[in-house]
Amino acid sequence: MIASPIFGRKNVPNMLKIGFCAVLTLVFLRGLKEPDMYPVYTNLAQYTLICIRELLFGAVMGYTLTVMFNLTLTAGGIMDYQIGFTMAGIYDAQAATQSSLTGSLLNYLLLINFFAVNGHLKLVDILYKTMDLVPIGYSQISPAIMYVAAEVVSKSFLLSVMVSMPVLAAGMVLEMAMGILIRTVPQLNMFVVGIPLKIVVGLTIMLLSMTLFNDFLKDIFNITFNYMGTMFEYMRSGV
């Protein structure tokens, strides 16, 4: 809950987080297997170790969601750099830093689509199924998780470039055209004509690609859940 980019946001009231965690705990308790299926610990050190393992298990889940969901912020930063909105940022309370305008817009669209396609219910369902996949006390710290974590970061950056590619490509073509035009007409003021033209073209391409972006979000959600499943498999096997 703390590491989740959805429920762990700073603008979500703490009482709501605590209540949601309590409700989930009561629901998941009904899905536990027989007590004999779980290991029995007799001292504080063993209980501390199992608590650390379970915290790491939740951190893995939150890490995957956070990295994949933040690809919209990276894509928005690339778009704003190409359009010329780099200096026009807004304060992001979640990250406690300045975020790009387009990145914040895409991030909110991602969250809206996540709830629209019942992604939050899918997330709770995955969390419930982990009770059988990785029972309490049986999670293992696998070195292979580090490789999967690096792959998640790499995939997130690749997807962010793919999201920003229409605006990025249009900006590059426009800059080439403006360069040729200025060489042809030296009297033309590039700053007076070029900067507003880049903004208009960039925003137009971004609006036209919104339909494709909405379809692309479903693939992002599926990729995120697949990576989470892979990490859970490694934590169960300990390979």
C-alpha positions as a Markdown table, in Angstrom:
| # | Residue | x | y | z |
|---|---|---|---|---|
| 1 | Met | 0.0 | 0.0 | 0.0 |
| 2 | Ile | 2.8 | 2.4 | 0.9 |
| 3 | Ala | 4.8 | 1.7 | -2.3 |
| 4 | Ser | 1.8 | 1.6 | -4.6 |
| 5 | Pro | 1.6 | 4.6 | -7.1 |
| 6 | Ile | -2.2 | 4.3 | -6.9 |
| 7 | Phe | -3.2 | 3.9 | -3.3 |
| 8 | Gly | 0.1 | 5.2 | -1.8 |
| 9 | Arg | -0.2 | 8.7 | -3.2 |
| 10 | Lys | 0.3 | 11.5 | -0.7 |
| 11 | Asn | -3.0 | 13.1 | -1.6 |
| 12 | Val | -4.9 | 10.0 | -0.4 |
| 13 | Pro | -5.9 | 10.4 | 3.3 |
| 14 | Asn | -4.0 | 8.2 | 5.7 |
| 15 | Met | -7.3 | 7.1 | 7.3 |
| 16 | Leu | -8.5 | 5.8 | 4.0 |
| 17 | Lys | -5.2 | 3.8 | 3.5 |
| 18 | Ile | -5.5 | 2.3 | 7.0 |
| 19 | Gly | -9.1 | 1.4 | 6.5 |
| 20 | Phe | -8.5 | -0.1 | 3.1 |
| 21 | Cys | -5.6 | -2.2 | 4.5 |
| 22 | Ala | -7.8 | -3.4 | 7.4 |
| 23 | Val | -10.6 | -4.4 | 5.0 |
| 24 | Leu | -8.2 | -6.3 | 2.7 |
| 25 | Thr | -6.7 | -8.0 | 5.7 |
| 26 | Leu | -10.1 | -9.3 | 6.9 |
| 27 | Val | -11.0 | -10.4 | 3.4 |
| 28 | Phe | -7.7 | -12.2 | 2.8 |
| 29 | Leu | -7.9 | -14.0 | 6.2 |
| 30 | Arg | -10.9 | -15.9 | 4.9 |
| 31 | Gly | -8.7 | -17.2 | 2.0 |
| 32 | Leu | -5.9 | -18.6 | 4.2 |
| 33 | Lys | -5.3 | -22.3 | 4.1 |
| 34 | Glu | -5.3 | -24.5 | 7.1 |
| 35 | Pro | -2.9 | -23.3 | 9.9 |
| 36 | Asp | -0.9 | -26.5 | 9.5 |
| 37 | Met | 0.2 | -25.3 | 6.0 |
| 38 | Tyr | 2.3 | -22.5 | 7.5 |
| 39 | Pro | 5.5 | -22.7 | 9.4 |
| 40 | Val | 5.6 | -22.2 | 13.1 |
| 41 | Tyr | 8.1 | -19.8 | 14.6 |
| 42 | Thr | 9.1 | -19.9 | 18.3 |
| 43 | Asn | 11.3 | -16.8 | 18.7 |
| 44 | Leu | 11.3 | -13.1 | 17.9 |
| 45 | Ala | 14.2 | -13.3 | 15.4 |
| 46 | Gln | 12.2 | -15.7 | 13.2 |
| 47 | Tyr | 9.2 | -13.5 | 13.3 |
| 48 | Thr | 11.3 | -10.5 | 12.5 |
| 49 | Leu | 12.8 | -12.3 | 9.5 |
| 50 | Ile | 9.4 | -13.3 | 8.2 |
| 51 | Cys | 8.1 | -9.7 | 8.6 |
| 52 | Ile | 11.1 | -8.4 | 6.6 |
| 53 | Arg | 10.4 | -11.0 | 3.8 |
| 54 | Glu | 6.8 | -10.0 | 3.6 |
| 55 | Leu | 7.7 | -6.3 | 3.5 |
| 56 | Leu | 10.1 | -7.0 | 0.6 |
| 57 | Phe | 7.4 | -8.9 | -1.1 |
| 58 | Gly | 5.1 | -5.9 | -1.0 |
| 59 | Ala | 7.9 | -3.6 | -2.0 |
| 60 | Val | 8.6 | -5.7 | -5.1 |
| 61 | Met | 4.9 | -5.3 | -6.1 |
| 62 | Gly | 4.9 | -1.6 | -5.5 |
| 63 | Tyr | 8.3 | -1.1 | -7.3 |
| 64 | Thr | 7.0 | -2.8 | -10.4 |
| 65 | Leu | 3.8 | -0.6 | -10.5 |
| 66 | Thr | 5.7 | 2.6 | -9.7 |
| 67 | Val | 8.4 | 2.1 | -12.4 |
| 68 | Met | 5.8 | 1.1 | -15.1 |
| 69 | Phe | 3.4 | 3.9 | -14.2 |
| 70 | Asn | 6.1 | 6.6 | -14.2 |
| 71 | Leu | 6.8 | 5.9 | -17.8 |
| 72 | Thr | 4.2 | 8.6 | -18.6 |
| 73 | Leu | 6.2 | 11.2 | -16.7 |
| 74 | Thr | 9.3 | 10.3 | -18.8 |
| 75 | Ala | 7.4 | 10.3 | -22.0 |
| 76 | Gly | 5.8 | 13.7 | -21.1 |
| 77 | Gly | 9.3 | 15.1 | -20.3 |
| 78 | Ile | 10.5 | 14.1 | -23.8 |
| 79 | Met | 7.4 | 15.6 | -25.4 |
| 80 | Asp | 7.8 | 18.9 | -23.5 |
| 81 | Tyr | 11.4 | 19.2 | -24.4 |
| 82 | Gln | 10.5 | 18.8 | -28.1 |
| 83 | Ile | 7.6 | 21.2 | -27.9 |
| 84 | Gly | 9.3 | 23.8 | -25.8 |
| 85 | Phe | 7.4 | 23.3 | -22.5 |
| 86 | Thr | 10.5 | 22.3 | -20.5 |
| 87 | Met | 10.5 | 25.4 | -18.3 |
| 88 | Ala | 6.7 | 25.2 | -17.7 |
| 89 | Gly | 6.5 | 22.6 | -15.0 |
| 90 | Ile | 4.2 | 21.9 | -12.1 |
| 91 | Tyr | 4.8 | 20.7 | -8.6 |
| 92 | Asp | 4.2 | 16.9 | -8.2 |
| 93 | Ala | 3.2 | 16.3 | -4.5 |
| 94 | Gln | 3.7 | 12.5 | -5.0 |
| 95 | Ala | 7.3 | 12.8 | -6.1 |
| 96 | Ala | 8.0 | 16.0 | -4.2 |
| 97 | Thr | 9.6 | 17.6 | -7.3 |
| 98 | Gln | 8.7 | 19.5 | -10.4 |
| 99 | Ser | 7.0 | 17.5 | -13.2 |
| 100 | Ser | 6.4 | 18.3 | -16.8 |
| 101 | Leu | 2.9 | 19.5 | -17.9 |
| 102 | Thr | 2.4 | 16.7 | -20.5 |
| 103 | Gly | 3.8 | 14.1 | -18.2 |
| 104 | Ser | 1.3 | 15.0 | -15.4 |
| 105 | Leu | -1.5 | 15.0 | -18.0 |
| 106 | Leu | -0.5 | 11.5 | -19.3 |
| 107 | Asn | -0.1 | 10.2 | -15.8 |
| 108 | Tyr | -3.6 | 11.3 | -14.8 |
| 109 | Leu | -4.9 | 9.7 | -18.0 |
| 110 | Leu | -3.1 | 6.5 | -17.1 |
| 111 | Leu | -4.7 | 6.4 | -13.7 |
| 112 | Ile | -8.2 | 7.1 | -15.1 |
| 113 | Asn | -7.8 | 4.3 | -17.6 |
| 114 | Phe | -6.5 | 2.0 | -14.9 |
| 115 | Phe | -9.7 | 2.4 | -12.9 |
| 116 | Ala | -11.8 | 2.4 | -16.1 |
| 117 | Val | -10.6 | -1.0 | -17.1 |
| 118 | Asn | -10.9 | -2.3 | -13.5 |
| 119 | Gly | -7.2 | -2.5 | -13.1 |
| 120 | His | -7.5 | -1.9 | -9.4 |
| 121 | Leu | -9.7 | -5.0 | -9.1 |
| 122 | Lys | -7.2 | -7.0 | -11.1 |
| 123 | Leu | -4.5 | -5.7 | -8.7 |
| 124 | Val | -6.4 | -6.8 | -5.6 |
| 125 | Asp | -7.1 | -10.2 | -7.3 |
| 126 | Ile | -3.4 | -10.7 | -8.0 |
| 127 | Leu | -2.6 | -9.8 | -4.4 |
| 128 | Tyr | -5.2 | -12.3 | -3.2 |
| 129 | Lys | -3.8 | -15.1 | -5.4 |
| 130 | Thr | -0.3 | -14.5 | -4.0 |
| 131 | Met | -1.6 | -16.1 | -0.8 |
| 132 | Asp | -1.5 | -19.4 | -2.7 |
| 133 | Leu | 1.4 | -18.6 | -5.1 |
| 134 | Val | 3.7 | -17.4 | -2.4 |
| 135 | Pro | 2.3 | -18.4 | 1.0 |
| 136 | Ile | 3.2 | -16.5 | 4.1 |
| 137 | Gly | 6.6 | -17.6 | 5.3 |
| 138 | Tyr | 7.7 | -19.2 | 2.1 |
| 139 | Ser | 8.9 | -16.2 | 0.1 |
| 140 | Gln | 12.6 | -16.3 | -0.9 |
| 141 | Ile | 15.0 | -13.5 | -1.7 |
| 142 | Ser | 16.2 | -14.5 | -5.2 |
| 143 | Pro | 19.1 | -12.8 | -7.0 |
| 144 | Ala | 17.2 | -13.2 | -10.2 |
| 145 | Ile | 14.8 | -10.5 | -9.0 |
| 146 | Met | 17.5 | -7.9 | -9.6 |
| 147 | Tyr | 17.7 | -8.8 | -13.2 |
| 148 | Val | 14.0 | -8.6 | -13.6 |
| 149 | Ala | 14.0 | -5.2 | -11.8 |
| 150 | Ala | 16.6 | -4.0 | -14.3 |
| 151 | Glu | 14.5 | -5.3 | -17.2 |
| 152 | Val | 11.4 | -3.5 | -15.8 |
| 153 | Val | 13.4 | -0.2 | -15.8 |
| 154 | Ser | 14.6 | -0.8 | -19.4 |
| 155 | Lys | 11.1 | -1.8 | -20.6 |
| 156 | Ser | 9.6 | 1.3 | -18.9 |
| 157 | Phe | 12.1 | 3.6 | -20.7 |
| 158 | Leu | 11.5 | 1.9 | -24.0 |
| 159 | Leu | 7.7 | 2.3 | -23.7 |
| 160 | Ser | 8.1 | 5.9 | -22.7 |
| 161 | Val | 10.1 | 6.6 | -25.9 |
| 162 | Met | 7.4 | 4.8 | -27.9 |
| 163 | Val | 4.7 | 6.9 | -26.3 |
| 164 | Ser | 6.5 | 10.1 | -27.1 |
| 165 | Met | 7.7 | 9.0 | -30.6 |
| 166 | Pro | 4.9 | 10.7 | -32.6 |
| 167 | Val | 5.6 | 14.2 | -31.1 |
| 168 | Leu | 9.4 | 13.6 | -31.2 |
| 169 | Ala | 9.3 | 12.6 | -34.9 |
| 170 | Ala | 7.1 | 15.5 | -35.8 |
| 171 | Gly | 9.4 | 17.9 | -34.0 |
| 172 | Met | 12.5 | 16.6 | -35.8 |
| 173 | Val | 10.8 | 16.8 | -39.2 |
| 174 | Leu | 9.6 | 20.4 | -38.4 |
| 175 | Glu | 13.1 | 21.4 | -37.3 |
| 176 | Met | 14.6 | 20.1 | -40.6 |
| 177 | Ala | 11.9 | 22.0 | -42.5 |
| 178 | Met | 12.5 | 25.2 | -40.6 |
| 179 | Gly | 16.3 | 24.8 | -41.2 |
| 180 | Ile | 15.7 | 24.6 | -44.9 |
| 181 | Leu | 13.3 | 27.5 | -44.9 |
| 182 | Ile | 15.7 | 29.7 | -43.0 |
| 183 | Arg | 18.4 | 28.9 | -45.4 |
| 184 | Thr | 16.1 | 29.8 | -48.3 |
| 185 | Val | 14.6 | 32.9 | -46.6 |
| 186 | Pro | 17.3 | 34.4 | -44.3 |
| 187 | Gln | 15.1 | 37.3 | -43.3 |
| 188 | Leu | 12.7 | 34.9 | -41.5 |
| 189 | Asn | 12.9 | 35.2 | -37.7 |
| 190 | Met | 13.1 | 31.6 | -36.5 |
| 191 | Phe | 12.2 | 32.5 | -32.9 |
| 192 | Val | 9.1 | 34.4 | -33.9 |
| 193 | Val | 7.8 | 31.7 | -36.3 |
| 194 | Gly | 9.6 | 28.5 | -35.3 |
| 195 | Ile | 8.7 | 28.3 | -31.5 |
| 196 | Pro | 4.9 | 28.9 | -31.9 |
| 197 | Leu | 4.8 | 26.6 | -34.8 |
| 198 | Lys | 6.5 | 23.8 | -32.8 |
| 199 | Ile | 4.0 | 24.3 | -30.0 |
| 200 | Val | 1.0 | 24.1 | -32.4 |
| 201 | Val | 2.3 | 21.1 | -34.3 |
| 202 | Gly | 3.4 | 19.3 | -31.1 |
| 203 | Leu | 0.0 | 19.8 | -29.4 |
| 204 | Thr | -1.9 | 18.8 | -32.6 |
| 205 | Ile | 0.1 | 15.5 | -33.0 |
| 206 | Met | -0.3 | 14.8 | -29.3 |
| 207 | Leu | -4.1 | 15.2 | -29.5 |
| 208 | Leu | -4.3 | 13.1 | -32.6 |
| 209 | Ser | -2.3 | 10.3 | -31.0 |
| 210 | Met | -4.5 | 10.2 | -27.8 |
| 211 | Thr | -6.7 | 7.4 | -29.2 |
| 212 | Leu | -3.6 | 5.3 | -29.9 |
| 213 | Phe | -2.4 | 6.1 | -26.4 |
| 214 | Asn | -5.5 | 4.8 | -24.8 |
| 215 | Asp | -5.2 | 1.5 | -26.6 |
| 216 | Phe | -1.5 | 1.4 | -25.7 |
| 217 | Leu | -2.3 | 1.7 | -22.0 |
| 218 | Lys | -4.0 | -1.7 | -22.0 |
| 219 | Asp | -0.8 | -3.2 | -23.2 |
| 220 | Ile | 1.1 | -1.4 | -20.5 |
| 221 | Phe | -1.1 | -2.8 | -17.8 |
| 222 | Asn | -0.7 | -6.3 | -19.1 |
| 223 | Ile | 3.1 | -6.0 | -19.3 |
| 224 | Thr | 3.1 | -4.7 | -15.7 |
| 225 | Phe | 1.0 | -7.6 | -14.4 |
| 226 | Asn | 3.2 | -10.1 | -16.3 |
| 227 | Tyr | 6.4 | -8.6 | -14.7 |
| 228 | Met | 4.7 | -8.9 | -11.3 |
| 229 | Gly | 3.9 | -12.5 | -12.0 |
| 230 | Thr | 7.5 | -13.2 | -13.0 |
| 231 | Met | 8.9 | -11.7 | -9.8 |
| 232 | Phe | 6.4 | -13.7 | -7.7 |
| 233 | Glu | 7.6 | -16.9 | -9.4 |
| 234 | Tyr | 11.2 | -16.1 | -8.5 |
| 235 | Met | 10.3 | -15.2 | -4.9 |
| 236 | Arg | 8.5 | -18.5 | -4.6 |
| 237 | Ser | 11.3 | -20.7 | -6.1 |
| 238 | Gly | 14.2 | -18.6 | -4.8 |
| 239 | Val | 16.2 | -19.3 | -8.0 |
